[in-house]
């Protein structure tokens, strides 16, 4: 058993280096999908200055738009904003029949949705970022914390700045999150406990950034009967990488990071997403678009073939390409045959367009847009009941993805929310005698 007092900043930083080394191959692929699908998110293998152009490799925006719309499809089927997408029920079926018990669990469900719909929680905005990350990199990470004033707060944590480890069952139980803070922000957060580098920078440059590390891992000294932070189920550390010191030690009763994966190879820790599956098609589409642009430019503004008579192209006989301009000497005065003509390459733009559409359809299908389009077509002259039934029918096609998100994202998230809400609202709510069942 490893005591908490034996955990050092140097040891945590060293372990982070090991976790980074295990993920090199994934980072390379995720950087490619990031550049072509979601250029505004965190990089994986490089570091750019704030405000740098990140979309220089995109020539066809259809894959990027498909990612955005695919995230909307996942949100519609998993966590629709306009309805309650789960409910709380007691595990004892006899208790569930009692009006007072039924009313209590309905009130508890309403309270959880009030937490999420609060303007301070940022739930749906952060969850949407997580869905995009799930489709782009095959992984998503949502951090849930309790607000001091009551309620919950949600934060999407970029995959490019997070590293994980799993237990013997393959369940994520360790997260290393690397982030930067300015000296001003560091002193504002930790006051006198802020690292020396931050205090030193306050006088010269309060906006100087330093790297920090938030680590959450299982606590070997966990004691369910104790309420002390050092005996919680998970230990948490705030580390300054620059000075190699632990600034804060705390803990969590529940794992605060909801790390979910799209699909997982049994021999791997990290997930794989649809963007990785269709990455060859995405790259091919970009190359086709570049070729299409070059070909279209030649058709619209083709190269010119000019006769070499020693006169045309000189003085007032220069070839003029502007609208309404006249090129003197551009035709043979005897036969009227043009001495300047465009070069016809015989390019088939229609064939190129068909190749583009085939690639786009494959990419859209990978992001579930074909399901959404079918729903949009079927909605014509359909009652609300029929439409909901059709949505459930089409949603069965998403059942593999939905099942993993229920077990790795929504289920643990609701349990974490219940624990926070229990402390704030539901003092008499026994989490051991209830289960969470998403609809």
N, C-alpha and C positions, 0 to 999 in steps of 0.2 A: 504494500500500500504506500502510495506516494503522498506525503504530507503537503499541504498547501504552502507551508513555509519554505519548503524545499524548491518550489517552482520559482525560477528566476527569469528576468527579462531576456538574458542571453540565451537561456534554454528555449524560450518561446520563439525568439527570432530565429534560432537555429532550426527549430521544427518547421517554421514557416518556409525556410529555404528548402527543406526536404519536400514539403507539399508542393512548392512551385516546380521543383524538378520533376515531380511525377506527372505534371500536367502540360508539359511542353508541347506534345503532339496535339492535344486538344486546343491549346492556345493558338497554334498556327492555323488550324481550320476555322476556329471562331473568329480570328482576325479577318479571314477572307469573307466569311458571311457577314461580318460587321461592316466591312467596307462596301459591300454590294447591296446590303439590305437595310442596315440601321446605322448610318455613318455618324449619327449624333451620340451614340452611346460610348461607354468607356472602351478604350483600346485594350488589347490583350498582349501584344508583342512590341508595342512602341509607345512612346509618350510624345504628345503634341502640345504645343503652346496653346493656351486658351484663345479661342477665336479663329484658329486655323481652319482652312477649308478641308472638309472631310469627305466631300462627295466627288472627288476628282476621277474616281474609277467608274462612276455610274453614267451610262449612256442611255439606258432604257429604265425608266422609273417604275415599270409595271411590277417587278419583284418587290421593290420597297413598298409600294402601295398594297400589294398582296399581303405583306407582313402586317401592315396596319389594320387591314380589314380582317385578316385571319384572327388577330387578337380580339377584335370586336365580336367575331363568331364565338370564340371561346367564352368571352364574357356573357354573351347572350344565353348560352347553354348552361354555364356553370354558375354565374353570379349576376343575373339580370338586375339592373338598378331599379326597375319599376315594380318588383315583387319580392316577397320573402321566399328565398330559395332554399331554406332549410327550416326545420322546427325541432324543438326539444321535447322529448317524451321520457317518462320514467321507464326503467327496464321492467318493473313489475306491472304486468298487464292489468291486474286487479286494481292497483292504485290509479292507473290511467283512466279508469271508469268513474272515479270520484270527481264530482264537479269542482270541488275546491282545489284538488291536485291539478286537474286539467287547466283550470284558470291560472294557477301559479306558473305552470310551464309556458302557457301562452304569454303571460306577462314577462317572463324571463326571456323568451324569444324576442318580444317587442323591444326589450331593453338592449339586447345585443345589436339589433338593427339601429336603434337610436345612437349607440356608440359609433357605429360605422358611418351613419349619415351625418354625424356632426362635422361641421366645417373644420374643426381642429384635427380630425382623424386622418384626413386625406386618403381614405380607404380606397375608393374606386380609382382615383388617379394613379396611386402607387400600384394597385393590383393590375391595372392596364399595362403599366410598364413591365410588370412581371410576366404577363401573358406574352408580350412581344419578345422578352428574353427567352421564354420557354420555346417559342417557335424558332427564334434565331439561333440560340446556342444550345437548346435542349435542356436548359437549367434555369431555375428562377429562385430568387431569394428575397423573402419578405420578413422584415424585422418588426416585431410587435412589442411595444413597451407601454407601461402605464403612465398616464399623464398625472402630474402632481395635483392638478385641479379636478381630477376625475375623468373617467373615460379612457380610451385607448388611442394610441398613435401608431400609424403604419408607415414604414419606409422601405421602398424598393432598394435593395443593396446590389450594386452592379456585380455581375459575375466576374468581370475582369479584375476586380479588386477583392475577391473573396475566394477562399480555398477551404476545402472540407476534408473530413475523415469520417469513417463509418464504423459501426460496431460489428460484432460477429454475425448479425443478421442482415447486414447491408443497409442499416438505417443510419441516416446522417445524425451524428451526435456531437460533432466538433466543427466550429466555424472560426476561421481567421479572417478578419475584415481589416484591410489596410486603407487608411484615409489620411488626408492632409488637413491641417488647421493653420490659420495664421497665428502669429504670436498674440495678437489682440484677442482672437477667439479662444486661444488656450488659456490665457490669464483670466478671461471672463468666465470660463467654465470651471477651472480648478483653483482659481484665486492663488493663495500662497503655495499650494501644492503643485502648481504648474511647473514644468521642467525649467531648469536654469537657462537653457537656450532660448526659451520664450521670453523670460524676464529680461535677458540680455538684449534681445532684439527689440523690445518695446521702445527703447530710447532712440535707436538708430533707424529701424524699419519695422513698425508694428505689423506690416502686411507680409513679412517674411514667413514662408510656409515651412512646416516641419511635418514629418511623417509619424503617424501614430498607428497603433494596432489594437483592435478590440478582439479579444479571444474569449470564446465560450466553449467549455469542455465538461465532460462528466466529472463529478466530484467523488473521489474514492472514499471520502470521509462522510458521505451522505448519511444523515440520521433523520428518518421521517418524524421522529418524536421531538426533534429539536427545532426551534424557530430561529436559531442563530444563523447569520449569513454564511459562516464557514461550514455549516452542515447542510446547506441546500443541495438539491439534486445536481445542479450545474454550477460550476465556478466560472467567474467572469473576471477578466483582467484588462486594464487600460495601460498600454505600454507606449513609452516614447522611444521610437527606434533610434533617434539621433543620440540621446544620452544613455540608452539602454537601461531604463529604470521603469519599474512598475509604479504608475501614478495612483492607481485605484484597484482595490480588490473588492469584489461583490459576488453576488450569486443570484440564481433564478430557481424557482420551484419547478418551472416548466421550461422546455427549450424555447428560447425567444425567436429563433430563426426558423422560418418555414421554408426549408430548401426542398423544392419539388423538381422532379425530372420528367421529361417527356417519355423516353424509353431508355432502358439501361441494358447494356451488354453484361451478362453475368460475371465476366472477368474484369469489369471496369467499375470505377466509383462514380464517375460523372455520367450524365445523361447525354443522349444524342437527340437532335431535333430534326424536323422536316427540312430545314434549310440546309443541313449537312447532307441530307439524302439527295436533294435536287441541286446541289452546288454545281455539278458539271453542266446542268442545263442553264443555270443562272449565268455562268461564265460564258457559255456558248452564245446565249442570247445577247450578252453585251458585245461580243465580237461580231455577231450578225448585224447588230444595230450600227456598229462603227462602219462596217462594209456598206450597209444600206445608206448611211449618210454620205459616204464618199460617192457611191453610185448615183444617188439622187442629185448630188451637186453637179456631177458631170452631165446628167441629163438636162438639168435646169440651166446650167451654164457650161456648155461643152467646150472643149479645146477647139481651136479654129485651125483649119488648113488654108494656108495662104500661098498663092502662086509666087514663085521667085522670078520677077521680071526686072529686078534692079531698081524699080521705082516705088511700087506699092510698099507702104510702111515707112516712107520717108517724107519729111516736110508736111505739106497739106494732104498727102496721101496716106497718112497714118491710119491704121485700123482703129475705129472708134466704136466702143461697145455700149456707150450710154444711150438711154432712151431718146429717140428722135434724132440721133446723131447720123451724119452722112459720111461715108468713107468714099472719097473720090478715087476712082480707078479700081473699084471693087468688082467691076464686071468687064468682060471683054467687049470693047466698042464695036467690034465687027459682028460677033455671034450673040452677044448678050449673055454669054456663059459666065456664071459667078466665079470670080477668082478667089473668093473667101467663102468657105463652107465649114459647118461644124463636123467634128469627128464623131461618127456614129459607132458606138462600141457594141451595140446589140445587147445591152444589159437588160435582163428580165426582172424588173422591180417587183412584179406580181409574184414571182417565184420566191424572192427573198421575203416578201411579206407573209407568204404562206408558211415559210420556215419559222418566222418569228411567232406567228400565232400558235403553231404546234408547241413550241417551247413555253409560251405563256400559259397555255391551257394546262400543261403538266405542272407548272409552278403553282398556278392558282388552285389546282386540285390538291396539291400537297398542303396548302394552307386552308383547306375546307371551303373555298369560295364556291365550288360547284354545288355543295349542299345548300349554301345560302341562296344561290341563284335559283335552285329548284324550288326552295321555299317561296321566293319572291314571285315565281311564275304560278305556283299553286295557290297563292293567296287570292287570286282573282275570283270574285263571286264565291267566297267561302265564309261560313259563319265563324265566330270567335272560337266556339268549341271545336269545330273541324280543324281550324288552324292550329290550336294547341295540340290536338291529337296528331296532326301531321308533323309538328315540331318534335314531339316525343319520338315519332317514327324515324325521322331523319336523325334525331339525336342518338339513336342506337348505333349509327355509324361511327360516332365519336366515343362509344363506350370504353374502348381501351384507354383512351386519353383521359376520359372523365374518371374512370376508376382509379388511376394512379393519382390524379389531382385530389380526389376525395381522401385518399389515404395519406398523402404526403403534404398536402397544402390545406385543404378545407377542414378535415378532421382535426389535426393538431392545432390549427388556427382557432377553431371554435372552443377547443378545450382550454387553450391559453386565455381566450376572452372570458370564458366562464370563470376561470380562476381569478382573473382581475376583477370581474364583475361581482364575484362572490365577496371579495374584500370590500367593495364599494357599495354594493346594493343588496346582494342576496345572502345575508348573514345566515339564514336558516336553510340554505340550499346545499344539499349533500351531494357532491359530485360523484361519490362512490355508488349512489343508488340511481343513477341516470345514465342514459346513453345519448349520443348525438347521431341523428339519422338524417342526412341530407335527402331532400325529396328526390 
